[in-house]
Amino acid sequence: MLSHRVIPCRDVQGGRVVKGVRFQDLRDEGDPVELAARYDQEGADELCFLDIGASADNRGTLVELVQRVSRALCIPFTVGGGVRSLDDMRALLEAGADKVSVGTAALRDNGLIAAAAREFGSQFLVVSLDAAPDGEGRWCVTTHGGRQRTDVDAVEFARRMSDAGAGELLLNDMDRDGTGDGFGLDLLRAVSSAVPIAVIASGGAGKAEDFARAIAEGGADAVLAASVFHRRQLTITDVKQAIAAHGLPVRWPHSTTGAAP
């Protein structure tokens, strides 16, 4: 059985890590290369950077950041935010990103993921899926940080992205995002049981047990969070110990056995 991954995620803008509320009132939180190195040393399996500037004007800055981070890291990292075309993906991958995450563009352009899979390979492609309940027993895809809801069924969209060639799905439960109440297990189960590719759980983590439940009960292959790690409410080790306590394999630093140090 493959080890379950623990992935810290940070927002970046203009080459710096930022933090705000609903992408407003942003404040500088430091150098992304230094932060990436810290997570690497603490035992993160991967790292995710999301460019919330997401504009063509900011693309050169993001590419330069990817180059800097790739030289400092020993673990894989994913970059997303404003990725709209094959050229955007190519620039980030050539700069040193291990994977690219595509969100709104995958929803708007039905052929983008299939074209990217042919061009780069599925292993480099993550589709970011923000979903929320519609009040009628299903989940719908949302855009613009959850502020705009579509009528696209999230589970069916996950199937389409898997069939198109996505390598992984980054599944964010927008009703739980930032609440600390735990991941949305019903949504996780619905999506993870519908697709054969890896599902990364995001949105709602508050305590170490939440991560373990996302895997053990929700079927997630990996777990991602931002604030609980950045604010040091939890460490990577805290989360991996909770997952291991459920009898689930994790990778410990400098270990390939999945056993706790």
C-alpha positions as CSV (number, residue, x, y, z in Angstrom):
1,M,0.0,0.0,0.0
2,L,1.3,3.4,-0.9
3,S,2.1,5.9,1.9
4,H,-0.4,8.6,2.4
5,R,0.9,12.1,1.7
6,V,0.7,15.2,3.9
7,I,0.9,18.4,1.9
8,P,1.2,21.9,3.3
9,C,-0.2,24.6,1.0
10,R,0.6,28.3,0.8
11,D,-0.8,31.3,-1.1
12,V,1.7,33.4,-3.0
13,Q,1.5,36.8,-4.7
14,G,4.2,38.8,-6.3
15,G,6.8,36.2,-5.2
16,R,5.9,36.4,-1.5
17,V,3.8,34.2,0.8
18,V,0.6,36.1,1.8
19,K,-2.2,35.5,4.2
20,G,-5.6,37.1,4.2
21,V,-9.3,36.4,4.7
22,R,-11.1,35.4,1.5
23,F,-8.1,36.7,-0.4
24,Q,-8.7,40.2,1.1
25,D,-6.5,42.3,3.5
26,L,-3.5,40.4,2.4
27,R,-0.3,40.6,4.6
28,D,3.2,39.5,3.8
29,E,4.0,36.2,5.6
30,G,7.6,35.8,4.4
31,D,9.8,34.3,1.7
32,P,8.4,31.2,0.0
33,V,11.8,29.6,-0.4
34,E,12.5,29.8,3.3
35,L,9.1,28.5,4.1
36,A,9.3,25.6,1.6
37,A,12.7,24.6,3.1
38,R,11.1,24.5,6.6
39,Y,8.3,22.2,5.5
40,D,10.8,20.0,3.7
41,Q,12.8,19.7,6.9
42,E,9.7,19.0,9.0
43,G,8.8,16.0,6.9
44,A,6.2,17.2,4.4
45,D,5.8,14.8,1.5
46,E,4.9,17.5,-1.0
47,L,4.3,21.2,-1.1
48,C,1.6,23.3,-2.9
49,F,1.9,26.9,-3.9
50,L,-1.2,28.7,-5.2
51,D,-0.7,32.0,-7.1
52,I,-3.6,34.2,-6.0
53,G,-2.5,37.0,-8.2
54,A,-3.4,34.7,-11.1
55,S,-2.7,37.2,-13.8
56,A,-0.6,37.3,-16.9
57,D,1.3,40.2,-15.5
58,N,2.3,38.1,-12.5
59,R,3.3,35.0,-14.6
60,G,7.0,36.0,-14.9
61,T,7.3,36.5,-11.1
62,L,5.7,33.1,-10.5
63,V,8.1,31.3,-12.9
64,E,11.1,32.9,-11.2
65,L,9.7,31.8,-7.8
66,V,9.3,28.2,-9.1
67,Q,12.9,28.3,-10.2
68,R,14.1,29.4,-6.8
69,V,12.0,26.9,-4.9
70,S,13.0,24.0,-7.1
71,R,16.6,24.6,-6.3
72,A,15.9,24.6,-2.5
73,L,13.5,21.6,-2.2
74,C,14.1,17.9,-2.1
75,I,10.3,17.1,-2.2
76,P,7.9,17.5,-5.1
77,F,5.9,20.7,-5.3
78,T,2.7,21.7,-7.2
79,V,2.0,25.1,-8.5
80,G,-1.5,26.4,-9.4
81,G,-3.6,29.5,-9.7
82,G,-4.4,31.2,-13.0
83,V,-3.1,28.3,-15.1
84,R,-5.1,28.7,-18.3
85,S,-3.2,27.1,-21.1
86,L,-0.6,24.5,-22.2
87,D,1.9,27.4,-22.5
88,D,1.3,28.3,-18.8
89,M,1.8,24.7,-17.8
90,R,4.9,24.3,-19.9
91,A,6.5,27.4,-18.4
92,L,6.0,26.2,-14.8
93,L,7.1,22.6,-15.5
94,E,10.2,23.8,-17.3
95,A,11.0,26.2,-14.4
96,G,11.0,23.2,-12.0
97,A,7.5,22.5,-10.8
98,D,6.8,18.8,-10.4
99,K,3.0,19.2,-11.0
100,V,0.6,21.9,-12.1
101,S,-2.8,22.5,-10.7
102,V,-5.7,23.6,-13.0
103,G,-9.0,24.8,-11.7
104,T,-11.4,27.2,-13.4
105,A,-9.7,26.6,-16.8
106,A,-10.5,22.9,-16.6
107,L,-14.2,23.8,-16.1
108,R,-14.3,26.3,-18.9
109,D,-12.3,24.3,-21.5
110,N,-13.5,20.7,-21.8
111,G,-10.5,19.7,-23.9
112,L,-7.7,21.3,-21.9
113,I,-6.9,18.4,-19.5
114,A,-7.0,15.9,-22.3
115,A,-4.6,18.0,-24.4
116,A,-2.3,18.5,-21.4
117,A,-2.3,14.8,-20.6
118,R,-1.2,14.1,-24.1
119,E,1.4,16.8,-24.0
120,F,2.9,16.4,-20.6
121,G,1.6,13.1,-19.1
122,S,-1.1,12.6,-16.4
123,Q,1.4,12.4,-13.6
124,F,2.0,16.1,-13.9
125,L,-1.6,17.2,-13.8
126,V,-3.7,18.0,-10.8
127,V,-7.3,19.3,-11.2
128,S,-8.5,21.5,-8.4
129,L,-12.2,21.0,-7.7
130,D,-13.9,23.3,-5.3
131,A,-17.4,22.0,-4.4
132,A,-20.3,22.9,-2.2
133,P,-23.7,21.2,-1.4
134,D,-26.6,22.4,-3.5
135,G,-29.3,21.7,-0.8
136,E,-30.8,18.9,-2.9
137,G,-28.5,16.1,-2.0
138,R,-25.6,16.6,-4.4
139,W,-22.5,18.8,-4.6
140,C,-21.8,21.4,-7.3
141,V,-18.6,22.9,-8.6
142,T,-17.9,26.4,-7.4
143,T,-15.5,29.1,-8.7
144,H,-14.0,32.3,-7.5
145,G,-13.1,31.0,-4.1
146,G,-16.5,29.4,-3.6
147,R,-18.4,32.7,-4.2
148,Q,-19.9,31.6,-7.4
149,R,-21.8,28.3,-7.7
150,T,-22.4,26.5,-10.9
151,D,-24.9,23.8,-11.8
152,V,-22.1,21.3,-12.7
153,D,-22.3,18.2,-10.6
154,A,-19.0,17.8,-8.7
155,V,-18.9,14.0,-8.8
156,E,-19.6,13.8,-12.5
157,F,-17.0,16.6,-13.2
158,A,-14.5,14.5,-11.2
159,R,-15.3,11.5,-13.4
160,R,-14.8,13.6,-16.6
161,M,-11.5,14.9,-15.4
162,S,-10.3,11.5,-14.5
163,D,-11.4,10.1,-17.9
164,A,-9.7,13.1,-19.6
165,G,-6.3,12.2,-18.1
166,A,-5.9,14.1,-14.8
167,G,-3.4,12.4,-12.5
168,E,-5.0,13.7,-9.3
169,L,-7.9,15.6,-7.9
170,L,-7.5,18.3,-5.3
171,L,-10.9,18.3,-3.7
172,N,-11.9,21.3,-1.5
173,D,-15.1,21.4,0.4
174,M,-15.9,25.1,0.3
175,D,-18.5,25.0,3.1
176,R,-15.8,23.7,5.5
177,D,-12.8,25.6,4.2
178,G,-11.3,27.5,7.1
179,T,-13.7,26.3,9.7
180,G,-11.5,23.8,11.5
181,D,-14.5,21.4,11.7
182,G,-12.9,18.6,9.8
183,F,-12.9,17.6,6.1
184,G,-16.2,16.9,4.4
185,L,-16.3,13.1,4.6
186,D,-19.5,12.6,2.6
187,L,-18.1,14.6,-0.3
188,L,-14.8,12.8,-0.1
189,R,-16.4,9.4,-0.1
190,A,-18.6,10.3,-3.1
191,V,-15.7,11.5,-5.2
192,S,-13.0,9.0,-4.1
193,S,-15.4,6.1,-4.9
194,A,-16.2,7.5,-8.3
195,V,-12.7,7.9,-9.7
196,P,-9.6,5.6,-10.0
197,I,-7.1,8.4,-9.5
198,A,-5.7,9.9,-6.3
199,V,-7.9,12.3,-4.4
200,I,-6.3,15.0,-2.2
201,A,-8.6,16.2,0.7
202,S,-8.7,19.9,1.4
203,G,-10.8,22.3,3.4
204,G,-11.7,22.1,7.1
205,A,-8.8,20.6,8.9
206,G,-8.6,21.6,12.5
207,K,-6.9,18.8,14.4
208,A,-4.7,15.9,13.6
209,E,-7.5,13.3,13.8
210,D,-9.3,15.1,11.0
211,F,-6.5,14.2,8.6
212,A,-6.7,10.5,9.7
213,R,-10.4,10.4,9.2
214,A,-10.2,11.9,5.7
215,I,-8.1,8.9,4.7
216,A,-9.7,6.1,6.9
217,E,-13.3,7.2,6.4
218,G,-13.3,9.5,3.4
219,G,-11.0,7.5,1.1
220,A,-8.5,10.3,0.5
221,D,-5.1,9.3,-0.8
222,A,-3.5,12.5,0.5
223,V,-4.4,15.4,2.8
224,L,-3.7,19.1,2.4
225,A,-3.9,22.1,4.7
226,A,-2.6,25.6,5.1
227,S,-3.3,27.6,8.2
228,V,-2.9,24.8,10.8
229,F,0.7,24.3,9.6
230,H,1.6,27.9,9.0
231,R,0.3,29.0,12.4
232,R,2.0,25.9,13.9
233,Q,-1.2,24.7,15.5
234,L,-0.1,21.3,14.1
235,T,3.1,19.9,12.9
236,I,3.6,17.5,10.0
237,T,4.7,14.9,12.6
238,D,1.4,15.4,14.6
239,V,-0.6,14.6,11.5
240,K,1.5,11.6,10.4
241,Q,1.3,10.1,13.9
242,A,-2.5,10.4,13.9
243,I,-2.7,8.7,10.5
244,A,-0.3,6.0,11.5
245,A,-2.4,5.4,14.7
246,H,-5.2,4.2,12.3
247,G,-2.8,1.6,10.9
248,L,-2.4,3.6,7.7
249,P,1.1,3.9,6.1
250,V,2.9,7.2,6.0
251,R,6.4,8.2,5.0
252,W,8.7,9.4,7.8
253,P,11.7,11.6,7.1
254,H,14.8,9.5,6.0
255,S,12.6,6.4,6.0
256,T,11.1,4.2,3.3
257,T,9.4,1.7,5.6
258,G,6.4,3.6,6.7
259,A,7.2,2.9,10.3
260,A,7.3,5.7,12.9
261,P,10.8,6.9,13.9
